[in-house]
Amino acid sequence: MEDEAITAMDIRNSLSNFGFDVVGIVDSGDKAIQKSGELKPDLILMDITLKGDIDGIDAAQEIKTLFDIPVIYMSAFTDENTYERLKLTSPYGFVSKPVSSELLIVSIEAAVYKHDLDKKLAESEEYLRLIFDSSKDYIYSHDLDGKITSANKCLCEALNLSEKEIIGKTDFELGFTEKMCEELDKIRSEVYQTDSTAKYFNSFTLPDGKIHEYEVTLNPLHDIHGEIVGISEVTRDLTEQKMLKKELNEVWELFQNLYNNAKVGIVMGNTKGRILNCNSAFENMMGYSLDELKNMSFEEFTHPDYVEKELALLENLRHGKIKFYEIEKQFIRKDKKIIWGKVTGGFGISTNGKAVNSLIIVENIDERKKTEQEIINYATELKAIFDMSGIALAAVDTNGHWINVNPFFLNELGYTEQEFLKLNHLDITHPDDIEKTSELFSKLLSGEIDDYRLRKRYETKDGEFKCFYLTVKVVKDKNNNIKSVIWAGHPIDSSIN
């Protein structure tokens, strides 16, 4: 930005010879500002004296504010007033005229280098300020006189003051008690004298009446010569942390109580099926002590019929294909007795998504399994009696469809079981008996009666009719809901046409 055209051209040629790209030359402050915004150069050479109402210094200040472009001043002379104005713009260099090409090149390279450093420093300061203000801790600093020199956003919000309102004040002026100020002065004095970090704990009653506990860490601040110029302080509110720790302790205590007194076995193991710990219920269930179980793999106390299946489940758990598994299996106790257990197991997942130790719940279902087997045996016996009975036995659902029939009834009517179970009970009822049968069946389903007896004619597969004397009764579930209707009877004559 040169007001002497010949000088400007000489400088341009010199810069071009040294490999610089000169993007523009103007002779007034207004044009300098305009072109800087349009061209965004890496550096500006600014003559202090320019045409127009704006001189080089005012133009440089505006350019710095708007575009942050480094400026090197050039001038043949400067008085004291001009020099003071020049300093306020924080120039990146000053070159006297007539201009020495070599000195100008050195000044340009130094200015570009310094501007790059300044940008990195500004970015670093912005980043640190972001961390400073994003912290949930109270971060602040004091000078050697005990006055605050910085305060982060968290502290400002807690005190309901701006940083400007806080800076320059002492702790006492901010509402700390005299006793607290004396304690802080004593600790800071120790930091000054020992040039080391100090930490202490304190409690403070907030305006809402709640007592908060704090951890305060103090560190000495040094200048570039290593001299202590102040103290940085970080105050962390431990109240929430201590409450959380208390809650975790309570939860852990509850877990321990459940763990130790549970009626089911609780086992903690690794991902390979090895036991790390277990409660007394599992020890009693298996007949082994914890020390014995720790030296065993789960295969050693699992019935061979279930080992392969559970290994496959564990493998699926390890690879994240399933979140947990359930299996009813047989265990082999220390005394070789075989018992039944219902196993529910899963792995804990670490923050990186990998499976960690397992938690297994084992419920002793041996008695339940024995009861189930007794029911199965009893049902088998009833089925045998049903099939071998010398009277007609059959069952229908609440819609009247046959759902079961014994061989005696089938033989009497001539149907196969497959044919018979496709029919409704009215399909083979004599037309003259349908009305009476339907009326009684409806009364059964409505609960008006629980059973009835009647003489009734059924159509055989050959189209003839046989008469039976029947007893009909409902079957209810545990909730007193009708599940089915049982028919039992015997033929009372050979046939009726």
Stockholm file with secondary structure:
# STOCKHOLM 1.0

chainA/1-497         MEDEAITAMDIRNSLSNFGFDVVGIVDSGDKAIQKSGELKPDLILMDITLKGDIDGIDAAQEIKTLFDIPVIYMSAFTDENTYERLKLTSPYGFVSKPVSSELLIVSIEAAVYKHDLDKKLAESEEYLRLIFDSSKDYIYSHDLDGKITSANKCLCEALNLSEKEIIGKTDFELGFTEKMCEELDKIRSEVYQTDSTAKYFNSFTLPDGKIHEYEVTLNPLHDIHGEIVGISEVTRDLTEQKMLKKELNEVWELFQNLYNNAKVGIVMGNTKGRILNCNSAFENMMGYSLDELKNMSFEEFTHPDYVEKELALLENLRHGKIKFYEIEKQFIRKDKKIIWGKVTGGFGISTNGKAVNSLIIVENIDERKKTEQEIINYATELKAIFDMSGIALAAVDTNGHWINVNPFFLNELGYTEQEFLKLNHLDITHPDDIEKTSELFSKLLSGEIDDYRLRKRYETKDGEFKCFYLTVKVVKDKNNNIKSVIWAGHPIDSSIN
#=GR chainA/1-497 SS CCSSHHHHHHHHHHHHHTTCCCCCCCSBHHHHHHHHHHHCCSCEEEESSCBSSSCHHHHHHHHHHHHCCCEEEEESCCCHHHHHHHHHTCCSEEEESSCCHHHHHHHHHHHHHHHHHHHHHHHHHHHHHHHHHHCSSEEEEEETTSCEEEECHHHHHHHTCCHHHHTTCCTGGGTCCHHHHHHHHHHHHHHHHHTSCEEEEEEEECTTSCEEEEEEEEEEEECTTSCEEEEEEEEEECHHHHHHHHHHHHHHHHHHHHHHHCSSEEEEECTTSBEEEECHHHHHHHTCCHHHHHTSBGGGGBCHHHHHHHHHHHHHHHTTSCSEEEEEEEEECTTSCEEEEEEEEEEEECTTSCEEEEEEEEEECHHHHHHHHHHHHHHHHHHHHHHHCSSEEEEECTTSBEEEECHHHHHHHTCCHHHHTTSBGGGGBCGGGHHHHHHHHHHHHHTSCSEEEEEEEEECTTSCEEEEEEEEEEEECTTSCEEEEEEEEEESSSCBC
#=GC SS_cons         CCSSHHHHHHHHHHHHHTTCCCCCCCSBHHHHHHHHHHHCCSCEEEESSCBSSSCHHHHHHHHHHHHCCCEEEEESCCCHHHHHHHHHTCCSEEEESSCCHHHHHHHHHHHHHHHHHHHHHHHHHHHHHHHHHHCSSEEEEEETTSCEEEECHHHHHHHTCCHHHHTTCCTGGGTCCHHHHHHHHHHHHHHHHHTSCEEEEEEEECTTSCEEEEEEEEEEEECTTSCEEEEEEEEEECHHHHHHHHHHHHHHHHHHHHHHHCSSEEEEECTTSBEEEECHHHHHHHTCCHHHHHTSBGGGGBCHHHHHHHHHHHHHHHTTSCSEEEEEEEEECTTSCEEEEEEEEEEEECTTSCEEEEEEEEEECHHHHHHHHHHHHHHHHHHHHHHHCSSEEEEECTTSBEEEECHHHHHHHTCCHHHHTTSBGGGGBCGGGHHHHHHHHHHHHHTSCSEEEEEEEEECTTSCEEEEEEEEEEEECTTSCEEEEEEEEEESSSCBC
//
